[in-house]
Amino acid sequence: MTQSVKQPPAMKMDTEPIKRSTLSDDLTERLMQVIQSEAYQPGDRLPPIMEMARRFGVGHPTLREALRKLEVIGIVEIKHGSGVYIKHDRDLLLVSNPVFGGAVSKKLMLDLIEARMPIEVKTVGLAALHATDAHLEQMAHLMETAEANLDNDAVLSPTNLAFHQKIAEASGNTVLAQLLDVLMDLFRDEHRVLLDIYGDREKDHEEHVALLDAIRRRDASLAQELMQAHLEGVRAVLLRWDPKRTPLP
């Protein structure tokens, strides 16, 4: 007996295509609005990537980046070879991801680290309690990638960011994961400069590996101590940073 497959509702596109110069953050907002306004339910599949890209008037890379953001905050699940599926219902809290247009200063970078501290100390403690085997496997893969690219900032910076975001995702707290994602995305380019400011890539990597080990051992207290020390170390380096010698992008 053939099991009938539930057909998801058609995605209505009654708005103008997004301009090519628009950042993926704006497309993320538009996708969330569509998901919230239409009759999408958990388990429903969104239209194919090609169809959504054509209807929104954007390229595939921009659309995939927007979908990745939605996956990080738990709105959708991307199943490679199958499609993109709604993961949560429409009542899920959605934290807006604004586009920052002001000048980035030393003070703002310090504020960023200080804002991350309470969020990440909390999420790493929760991750030690709630991380699944899949989360641990993904974190380990990120650390392997980082170790193989300690001299390649183009790979190392996004990999390190992804590690911190994966910890937040593993915490099981959607709001904290969203808040961290907003902070990371606001200053993604500036994080690459942090590698030059911080200087010791090996030490930074060792601290990340120690965090993963504490999470694996389900030692929430140790994980929180390590995260606090890690971020305080970054803050201490920022305090000594001379923006004139190592300017931000």
CYANA upper distance limits for C-alpha pairs under 8 A (distance plus 0.5 A):
  6 LYS  CA     44 ASP  CA      8.41
  7 GLN  CA     44 ASP  CA      8.10
  8 PRO  CA     40 TYR  CA      7.56
  8 PRO  CA     44 ASP  CA      5.74
  8 PRO  CA     45 ARG  CA      6.58
  8 PRO  CA     46 LEU  CA      7.94
  9 PRO  CA     38 GLU  CA      8.41
  9 PRO  CA     39 ALA  CA      7.13
  9 PRO  CA     40 TYR  CA      7.25
 10 ALA  CA     47 PRO  CA      8.32
 11 MET  CA     34 VAL  CA      7.94
 11 MET  CA     38 GLU  CA      7.76
 11 MET  CA     46 LEU  CA      8.06
 11 MET  CA     47 PRO  CA      7.72
 12 LYS  CA     34 VAL  CA      8.14
 12 LYS  CA     38 GLU  CA      8.19
 13 MET  CA     55 ARG  CA      7.43
 13 MET  CA     56 PHE  CA      8.35
 16 GLU  CA     56 PHE  CA      8.11
 17 PRO  CA     55 ARG  CA      7.18
 17 PRO  CA     56 PHE  CA      5.08
 17 PRO  CA     57 GLY  CA      5.34
 17 PRO  CA     58 VAL  CA      8.27
 18 ILE  CA     22 THR  CA      7.29
 18 ILE  CA     27 LEU  CA      7.90
 18 ILE  CA     56 PHE  CA      6.17
 18 ILE  CA     57 GLY  CA      6.18
 18 ILE  CA     58 VAL  CA      7.16
 19 LYS  CA     57 GLY  CA      7.56
 19 LYS  CA     58 VAL  CA      7.91
 20 ARG  CA     57 GLY  CA      7.85
 20 ARG  CA     58 VAL  CA      6.54
 20 ARG  CA     59 GLY  CA      8.49
 22 THR  CA     26 ASP  CA      7.04
 22 THR  CA     27 LEU  CA      8.25
 23 LEU  CA     27 LEU  CA      7.61
 23 LEU  CA     62 THR  CA      8.32
 24 SER  CA     28 THR  CA      6.62
 24 SER  CA     62 THR  CA      6.12
 24 SER  CA     63 LEU  CA      7.62
 24 SER  CA     65 GLU  CA      7.00
 24 SER  CA     66 ALA  CA      5.87
 25 ASP  CA     29 GLU  CA      6.87
 25 ASP  CA     66 ALA  CA      7.10
 25 ASP  CA     97 ASN  CA      6.91
 25 ASP  CA     98 PRO  CA      7.59
 25 ASP  CA     99 VAL  CA      7.59
 26 ASP  CA     30 ARG  CA      6.82
 27 LEU  CA     31 LEU  CA      6.59
 27 LEU  CA     63 LEU  CA      7.81
 27 LEU  CA     66 ALA  CA      6.66
 28 THR  CA     32 MET  CA      6.72
 28 THR  CA     66 ALA  CA      5.30
 28 THR  CA     67 LEU  CA      7.48
 28 THR  CA     69 LYS  CA      7.61
 28 THR  CA     70 LEU  CA      7.50
 29 GLU  CA     33 GLN  CA      6.73
 29 GLU  CA     96 SER  CA      7.82
 29 GLU  CA     97 ASN  CA      8.34
 30 ARG  CA     34 VAL  CA      6.80
 31 LEU  CA     35 ILE  CA      6.69
 32 MET  CA     36 GLN  CA      6.54
 32 MET  CA     70 LEU  CA      8.48
 33 GLN  CA     37 SER  CA      6.44
 34 VAL  CA     38 GLU  CA      6.39
 35 ILE  CA     39 ALA  CA      8.03
 35 ILE  CA     40 TYR  CA      6.58
 35 ILE  CA     90 ARG  CA      7.57
 36 GLN  CA     40 TYR  CA      7.99
 36 GLN  CA     90 ARG  CA      5.66
 36 GLN  CA     91 ASP  CA      8.46
 40 TYR  CA     44 ASP  CA      6.73
 40 TYR  CA     86 ILE  CA      7.77
 40 TYR  CA     89 ASP  CA      8.31
 40 TYR  CA     90 ARG  CA      8.23
 41 GLN  CA     86 ILE  CA      7.07
 41 GLN  CA     88 HIS  CA      8.03
 41 GLN  CA     89 ASP  CA      6.37
 41 GLN  CA     90 ARG  CA      8.05
 42 PRO  CA     85 TYR  CA      8.02
 42 PRO  CA     86 ILE  CA      5.40
 42 PRO  CA     87 LYS  CA      5.59
 42 PRO  CA     88 HIS  CA      5.82
 42 PRO  CA     89 ASP  CA      6.16
 43 GLY  CA     85 TYR  CA      6.23
 43 GLY  CA     86 ILE  CA      5.80
 43 GLY  CA     87 LYS  CA      6.75
 44 ASP  CA     85 TYR  CA      6.02
 44 ASP  CA     86 ILE  CA      5.94
 45 ARG  CA     83 GLY  CA      7.25
 45 ARG  CA     84 VAL  CA      6.19
 45 ARG  CA     85 TYR  CA      4.77
 45 ARG  CA     86 ILE  CA      6.81
 46 LEU  CA     83 GLY  CA      7.82
 46 LEU  CA     84 VAL  CA      6.09
 46 LEU  CA     85 TYR  CA      6.41
 46 LEU  CA     86 ILE  CA      7.82
 47 PRO  CA     51 GLU  CA      6.85
 47 PRO  CA     52 MET  CA      6.80
 47 PRO  CA     84 VAL  CA      8.30
 48 PRO  CA     52 MET  CA      6.84
 48 PRO  CA     83 GLY  CA      7.24
 48 PRO  CA     84 VAL  CA      8.25
 49 ILE  CA     53 ALA  CA      6.52
 49 ILE  CA     60 HIS  CA      7.61
 49 ILE  CA     63 LEU  CA      8.06
 49 ILE  CA     64 ARG  CA      8.38
 50 MET  CA     54 ARG  CA      6.68
 50 MET  CA     60 HIS  CA      7.65
 51 GLU  CA     55 ARG  CA      6.68
 52 MET  CA     56 PHE  CA      6.54
 52 MET  CA     63 LEU  CA      8.38
 53 ALA  CA     57 GLY  CA      6.30
 53 ALA  CA     58 VAL  CA      5.67
 53 ALA  CA     59 GLY  CA      6.43
 53 ALA  CA     60 HIS  CA      6.48
 53 ALA  CA     63 LEU  CA      6.77
 54 ARG  CA     58 VAL  CA      7.10
 54 ARG  CA     59 GLY  CA      8.37
 58 VAL  CA     62 THR  CA      6.97
 58 VAL  CA     63 LEU  CA      7.25
 59 GLY  CA     63 LEU  CA      6.94
 60 HIS  CA     64 ARG  CA      6.52
 61 PRO  CA     65 GLU  CA      6.64
 62 THR  CA     66 ALA  CA      6.82
 63 LEU  CA     67 LEU  CA      6.68
 64 ARG  CA     68 ARG  CA      6.53
 65 GLU  CA     69 LYS  CA      6.87
 66 ALA  CA     70 LEU  CA      6.99
 67 LEU  CA     71 GLU  CA      6.65
 67 LEU  CA     76 VAL  CA      7.99
 68 ARG  CA     72 VAL  CA      6.70
 69 LYS  CA     73 ILE  CA      7.08
 70 LEU  CA     74 GLY  CA      6.72
 70 LEU  CA     75 ILE  CA      5.66
 70 LEU  CA     76 VAL  CA      6.31
 71 GLU  CA     75 ILE  CA      6.16
 71 GLU  CA     76 VAL  CA      5.35
 71 GLU  CA     77 GLU  CA      6.07
 71 GLU  CA     78 ILE  CA      7.50
 72 VAL  CA    165 GLN  CA      8.33
 72 VAL  CA    169 GLU  CA      7.38
 72 VAL  CA    177 ALA  CA      8.15
 72 VAL  CA    178 GLN  CA      8.21
 72 VAL  CA    181 ASP  CA      8.26
 73 ILE  CA    169 GLU  CA      8.00
 73 ILE  CA    174 THR  CA      6.75
 73 ILE  CA    177 ALA  CA      6.76
 73 ILE  CA    178 GLN  CA      5.86
 73 ILE  CA    181 ASP  CA      8.25
 74 GLY  CA     87 LYS  CA      6.99
 74 GLY  CA     88 HIS  CA      7.36
 74 GLY  CA    174 THR  CA      7.48
 75 ILE  CA     86 ILE  CA      6.74
 75 ILE  CA     87 LYS  CA      5.86
 75 ILE  CA     88 HIS  CA      6.03
 75 ILE  CA     92 LEU  CA      8.40
 76 VAL  CA     84 VAL  CA      7.09
 76 VAL  CA     85 TYR  CA      5.92
 76 VAL  CA     86 ILE  CA      5.00
 76 VAL  CA     87 LYS  CA      5.14
 76 VAL  CA     88 HIS  CA      7.62
 77 GLU  CA     84 VAL  CA      6.26
 77 GLU  CA     85 TYR  CA      5.69
 77 GLU  CA     86 ILE  CA      6.84
 77 GLU  CA     87 LYS  CA      6.25
 78 ILE  CA     83 GLY  CA      6.65
 78 ILE  CA     84 VAL  CA      5.05
 78 ILE  CA     85 TYR  CA      6.92
 79 LYS  CA     83 GLY  CA      5.86
 79 LYS  CA     84 VAL  CA      6.58
 79 LYS  CA     85 TYR  CA      8.12
 88 HIS  CA     92 LEU  CA      7.16
 93 LEU  CA    175 VAL  CA      7.74
 94 LEU  CA    178 GLN  CA      8.25
 95 VAL  CA    175 VAL  CA      8.15
 95 VAL  CA    178 GLN  CA      6.68
 95 VAL  CA    179 LEU  CA      7.49
 95 VAL  CA    182 VAL  CA      8.36
 96 SER  CA    182 VAL  CA      8.15
 97 ASN  CA    182 VAL  CA      5.78
 97 ASN  CA    185 ASP  CA      8.29
 97 ASN  CA    186 LEU  CA      8.31
 98 PRO  CA    182 VAL  CA      8.15
 98 PRO  CA    186 LEU  CA      7.88
 99 VAL  CA    186 LEU  CA      7.03
100 PHE  CA    186 LEU  CA      6.53
104 VAL  CA    108 LEU  CA      6.59
104 VAL  CA    109 MET  CA      7.64
104 VAL  CA    248 LEU  CA      8.12
105 SER  CA    109 MET  CA      6.81
106 LYS  CA    110 LEU  CA      6.73
106 LYS  CA    238 LEU  CA      7.93
106 LYS  CA    241 TRP  CA      8.44
106 LYS  CA    243 PRO  CA      7.55
107 LYS  CA    111 ASP  CA      6.65
108 LEU  CA    112 LEU  CA      6.62
109 MET  CA    113 ILE  CA      6.96
109 MET  CA    238 LEU  CA      8.24
110 LEU  CA    114 GLU  CA      6.71
110 LEU  CA    235 ARG  CA      6.90
110 LEU  CA    238 LEU  CA      7.23
110 LEU  CA    239 LEU  CA      8.18
111 ASP  CA    115 ALA  CA      6.51
112 LEU  CA    116 ARG  CA      6.71
112 LEU  CA    183 LEU  CA      7.74
113 ILE  CA    117 MET  CA      6.80
113 ILE  CA    231 LEU  CA      7.34
113 ILE  CA    234 VAL  CA      8.16
113 ILE  CA    235 ARG  CA      6.94
114 GLU  CA    118 PRO  CA      8.13
114 GLU  CA    235 ARG  CA      8.23
115 ALA  CA    119 ILE  CA      7.64
116 ARG  CA    120 GLU  CA      6.28
116 ARG  CA    180 LEU  CA      7.53
116 ARG  CA    183 LEU  CA      8.23
117 MET  CA    121 VAL  CA      6.38
117 MET  CA    228 GLN  CA      7.10
117 MET  CA    231 LEU  CA      6.99
118 PRO  CA    122 LYS  CA      6.64
119 ILE  CA    123 THR  CA      6.67
119 ILE  CA    176 LEU  CA      6.98
119 ILE  CA    180 LEU  CA      7.61
120 GLU  CA    124 VAL  CA      6.41
120 GLU  CA    164 HIS  CA      8.41
120 GLU  CA    168 ALA  CA      7.57
120 GLU  CA    180 LEU  CA      8.31
120 GLU  CA    227 MET  CA      7.61
121 VAL  CA    125 GLY  CA      6.92
121 VAL  CA    223 ALA  CA      8.45
121 VAL  CA    224 GLN  CA      5.55
121 VAL  CA    225 GLU  CA      8.28
121 VAL  CA    227 MET  CA      6.28
121 VAL  CA    228 GLN  CA      6.58
122 LYS  CA    126 LEU  CA      6.90
122 LYS  CA    224 GLN  CA      7.61
123 THR  CA    127 ALA  CA      6.43
123 THR  CA    167 ILE  CA      7.21
123 THR  CA    168 ALA  CA      5.66
123 THR  CA    170 ALA  CA      8.44
123 THR  CA    171 SER  CA      5.71
123 THR  CA    173 ASN  CA      8.08
123 THR  CA    176 LEU  CA      7.64
123 THR  CA    177 ALA  CA      8.41
124 VAL  CA    128 ALA  CA      6.72
124 VAL  CA    167 ILE  CA      6.50
124 VAL  CA    168 ALA  CA      7.26
124 VAL  CA    171 SER  CA      7.16
124 VAL  CA    215 ILE  CA      7.98
124 VAL  CA    220 ALA  CA      7.72
124 VAL  CA    223 ALA  CA      6.65
124 VAL  CA    224 GLN  CA      6.59
124 VAL  CA    227 MET  CA      7.80
125 GLY  CA    129 LEU  CA      7.33
125 GLY  CA    171 SER  CA      8.05
125 GLY  CA    215 ILE  CA      8.45
125 GLY  CA    219 ASP  CA      8.39
125 GLY  CA    220 ALA  CA      4.90
125 GLY  CA    221 SER  CA      7.16
125 GLY  CA    223 ALA  CA      6.51
125 GLY  CA    224 GLN  CA      6.00
126 LEU  CA    130 HIS  CA      6.54
126 LEU  CA    131 ALA  CA      8.42
126 LEU  CA    170 ALA  CA      8.18
126 LEU  CA    171 SER  CA      5.09
126 LEU  CA    172 GLY  CA      7.82
126 LEU  CA    220 ALA  CA      7.49
127 ALA  CA    131 ALA  CA      5.40
127 ALA  CA    167 ILE  CA      6.55
127 ALA  CA    168 ALA  CA      7.53
127 ALA  CA    169 GLU  CA      8.43
127 ALA  CA    170 ALA  CA      5.47
127 ALA  CA    171 SER  CA      4.43
127 ALA  CA    172 GLY  CA      7.77
127 ALA  CA    215 ILE  CA      7.06
127 ALA  CA    220 ALA  CA      8.30
128 ALA  CA    171 SER  CA      8.07
128 ALA  CA    214 ALA  CA      7.64
128 ALA  CA    215 ILE  CA      4.69
128 ALA  CA    216 ARG  CA      7.31
128 ALA  CA    217 ARG  CA      7.96
128 ALA  CA    218 ARG  CA      5.07
128 ALA  CA    219 ASP  CA      6.57
128 ALA  CA    220 ALA  CA      5.63
128 ALA  CA    223 ALA  CA      7.66
129 LEU  CA    171 SER  CA      8.14
129 LEU  CA    215 ILE  CA      8.19
129 LEU  CA    218 ARG  CA      6.26
129 LEU  CA    219 ASP  CA      8.34
129 LEU  CA    220 ALA  CA      7.21
130 HIS  CA    170 ALA  CA      6.94
130 HIS  CA    171 SER  CA      6.42
130 HIS  CA    172 GLY  CA      7.19
131 ALA  CA    135 HIS  CA      6.27
131 ALA  CA    136 LEU  CA      7.18
131 ALA  CA    170 ALA  CA      5.25
131 ALA  CA    171 SER  CA      6.96
131 ALA  CA    172 GLY  CA      8.37
131 ALA  CA    215 ILE  CA      8.16
132 THR  CA    136 LEU  CA      6.87
132 THR  CA    170 ALA  CA      7.66
133 ASP  CA    137 GLU  CA      6.59
134 ALA  CA    138 GLN  CA      6.66
135 HIS  CA    139 MET  CA      6.67
135 HIS  CA    166 LYS  CA      7.71
135 HIS  CA    170 ALA  CA      6.67
136 LEU  CA    140 ALA  CA      6.60
136 LEU  CA    212 LEU  CA      8.27
136 LEU  CA    216 ARG  CA      7.58
137 GLU  CA    141 HIS  CA      6.74
138 GLN  CA    142 LEU  CA      6.80
138 GLN  CA    166 LYS  CA      8.42
139 MET  CA    143 MET  CA      6.79
139 MET  CA    163 PHE  CA      6.57
139 MET  CA    166 LYS  CA      7.33
139 MET  CA    167 ILE  CA      8.34
139 MET  CA    212 LEU  CA      7.73
140 ALA  CA    144 GLU  CA      6.76
140 ALA  CA    212 LEU  CA      8.06
141 HIS  CA    145 THR  CA      6.75
142 LEU  CA    146 ALA  CA      6.63
142 LEU  CA    159 THR  CA      6.64
142 LEU  CA    160 ASN  CA      8.13
142 LEU  CA    162 ALA  CA      8.08
142 LEU  CA    163 PHE  CA      6.84
143 MET  CA    147 GLU  CA      6.58
143 MET  CA    159 THR  CA      8.40
143 MET  CA    163 PHE  CA      8.15
143 MET  CA    205 HIS  CA      8.34
143 MET  CA    208 HIS  CA      8.18
143 MET  CA    209 VAL  CA      7.40
144 GLU  CA    148 ALA  CA      6.81
145 THR  CA    149 ASN  CA      6.84
145 THR  CA    156 LEU  CA      8.27
145 THR  CA    159 THR  CA      7.74
146 ALA  CA    150 LEU  CA      6.55
146 ALA  CA    155 VAL  CA      7.98
146 ALA  CA    156 LEU  CA      5.87
146 ALA  CA    159 THR  CA      6.69
146 ALA  CA    160 ASN  CA      7.51
146 ALA  CA    205 HIS  CA      7.95
147 GLU  CA    205 HIS  CA      7.69
149 ASN  CA    153 ASP  CA      8.00
149 ASN  CA    155 VAL  CA      6.94
149 ASN  CA    156 LEU  CA      6.24
150 LEU  CA    156 LEU  CA      6.66
150 LEU  CA    201 ARG  CA      6.84
150 LEU  CA    202 GLU  CA      7.75
151 ASP  CA    156 LEU  CA      8.22
152 ASN  CA    156 LEU  CA      6.40
153 ASP  CA    157 SER  CA      6.07
153 ASP  CA    192 ARG  CA      7.18
153 ASP  CA    195 LEU  CA      8.06
154 ALA  CA    158 PRO  CA      7.73
154 ALA  CA    192 ARG  CA      8.28
155 VAL  CA    159 THR  CA      6.66
156 LEU  CA    160 ASN  CA      6.57
157 SER  CA    161 LEU  CA      6.81
157 SER  CA    191 HIS  CA      7.23
157 SER  CA    192 ARG  CA      5.93
157 SER  CA    195 LEU  CA      7.90
158 PRO  CA    162 ALA  CA      6.47
158 PRO  CA    188 ARG  CA      8.50
159 THR  CA    163 PHE  CA      6.75
160 ASN  CA    164 HIS  CA      7.07
161 LEU  CA    165 GLN  CA      6.73
161 LEU  CA    184 MET  CA      7.76
162 ALA  CA    166 LYS  CA      6.42
163 PHE  CA    167 ILE  CA      6.84
164 HIS  CA    168 ALA  CA      7.02
165 GLN  CA    169 GLU  CA      6.69
165 GLN  CA    177 ALA  CA      7.51
165 GLN  CA    180 LEU  CA      7.52
165 GLN  CA    181 ASP  CA      7.18
166 LYS  CA    170 ALA  CA      6.55
167 ILE  CA    171 SER  CA      6.84
168 ALA  CA    172 GLY  CA      7.96
168 ALA  CA    173 ASN  CA      7.92
168 ALA  CA    176 LEU  CA      7.36
168 ALA  CA    177 ALA  CA      5.37
168 ALA  CA    180 LEU  CA      7.91
169 GLU  CA    173 ASN  CA      7.64
169 GLU  CA    174 THR  CA      7.65
169 GLU  CA    177 ALA  CA      6.05
171 SER  CA    177 ALA  CA      8.37
173 ASN  CA    177 ALA  CA      6.77
174 THR  CA    178 GLN  CA      6.60
175 VAL  CA    179 LEU  CA      6.69
176 LEU  CA    180 LEU  CA      6.71
177 ALA  CA    181 ASP  CA      6.63
178 GLN  CA    182 VAL  CA      6.74
179 LEU  CA    183 LEU  CA      6.93
180 LEU  CA    184 MET  CA      6.59
181 ASP  CA    185 ASP  CA      6.54
182 VAL  CA    186 LEU  CA      6.61
183 LEU  CA    187 PHE  CA      7.36
184 MET  CA    188 ARG  CA      6.19
187 PHE  CA    191 HIS  CA      6.93
188 ARG  CA    192 ARG  CA      7.82
189 ASP  CA    193 VAL  CA      7.92
189 ASP  CA    249 PRO  CA      7.59
190 GLU  CA    194 LEU  CA      7.22
190 GLU  CA    248 LEU  CA      6.74
190 GLU  CA    249 PRO  CA      7.11
191 HIS  CA    195 LEU  CA      7.59
192 ARG  CA    196 ASP  CA      7.98
193 VAL  CA    197 ILE  CA      6.82
193 VAL  CA    246 THR  CA      8.39
193 VAL  CA    247 PRO  CA      8.47
193 VAL  CA    248 LEU  CA      6.78
193 VAL  CA    249 PRO  CA      8.11
194 LEU  CA    198 TYR  CA      6.20
195 LEU  CA    199 GLY  CA      6.42
195 LEU  CA    200 ASP  CA      8.36
195 LEU  CA    201 ARG  CA      7.43
196 ASP  CA    246 THR  CA      8.20
197 ILE  CA    237 VAL  CA      7.41
197 ILE  CA    238 LEU  CA      7.58
197 ILE  CA    241 TRP  CA      7.13
197 ILE  CA    246 THR  CA      7.72
198 TYR  CA    234 VAL  CA      7.17
198 TYR  CA    237 VAL  CA      6.54
198 TYR  CA    238 LEU  CA      8.24
200 ASP  CA    204 ASP  CA      6.83
201 ARG  CA    205 HIS  CA      6.55
202 GLU  CA    206 GLU  CA      6.62
203 LYS  CA    207 GLU  CA      6.76
204 ASP  CA    208 HIS  CA      6.98
204 ASP  CA    230 HIS  CA      8.46
205 HIS  CA    209 VAL  CA      6.76
206 GLU  CA    210 ALA  CA      6.66
207 GLU  CA    211 LEU  CA      6.78
207 GLU  CA    226 LEU  CA      8.00
207 GLU  CA    230 HIS  CA      7.20
208 HIS  CA    212 LEU  CA      6.88
209 VAL  CA    213 ASP  CA      6.73
210 ALA  CA    214 ALA  CA      6.76
210 ALA  CA    226 LEU  CA      8.08
211 LEU  CA    215 ILE  CA      6.80
211 LEU  CA    223 ALA  CA      6.22
211 LEU  CA    226 LEU  CA      6.86
211 LEU  CA    227 MET  CA      7.47
212 LEU  CA    216 ARG  CA      6.63
213 ASP  CA    217 ARG  CA      6.74
214 ALA  CA    218 ARG  CA      6.75
214 ALA  CA    219 ASP  CA      5.89
214 ALA  CA    220 ALA  CA      7.75
214 ALA  CA    222 LEU  CA      6.80
214 ALA  CA    223 ALA  CA      5.72
215 ILE  CA    219 ASP  CA      6.61
215 ILE  CA    220 ALA  CA      7.42
215 ILE  CA    223 ALA  CA      6.80
219 ASP  CA    223 ALA  CA      6.67
220 ALA  CA    224 GLN  CA      6.66
221 SER  CA    225 GLU  CA      6.77
222 LEU  CA    226 LEU  CA      6.63
223 ALA  CA    227 MET  CA      6.66
224 GLN  CA    228 GLN  CA      6.59
225 GLU  CA    229 ALA  CA      6.69
226 LEU  CA    230 HIS  CA      6.47
227 MET  CA    231 LEU  CA      6.69
228 GLN  CA    232 GLU  CA      6.52
229 ALA  CA    233 GLY  CA      6.52
230 HIS  CA    234 VAL  CA      7.06
231 LEU  CA    235 ARG  CA      6.70
232 GLU  CA    236 ALA  CA      6.59
233 GLY  CA    237 VAL  CA      6.89
234 VAL  CA    238 LEU  CA      6.74
235 ARG  CA    239 LEU  CA      6.75
236 ALA  CA    240 ARG  CA      7.21
237 VAL  CA    241 TRP  CA      6.75
241 TRP  CA    246 THR  CA      8.27
242 ASP  CA    246 THR  CA      6.93
243 PRO  CA    247 PRO  CA      5.29
243 PRO  CA    248 LEU  CA      7.58
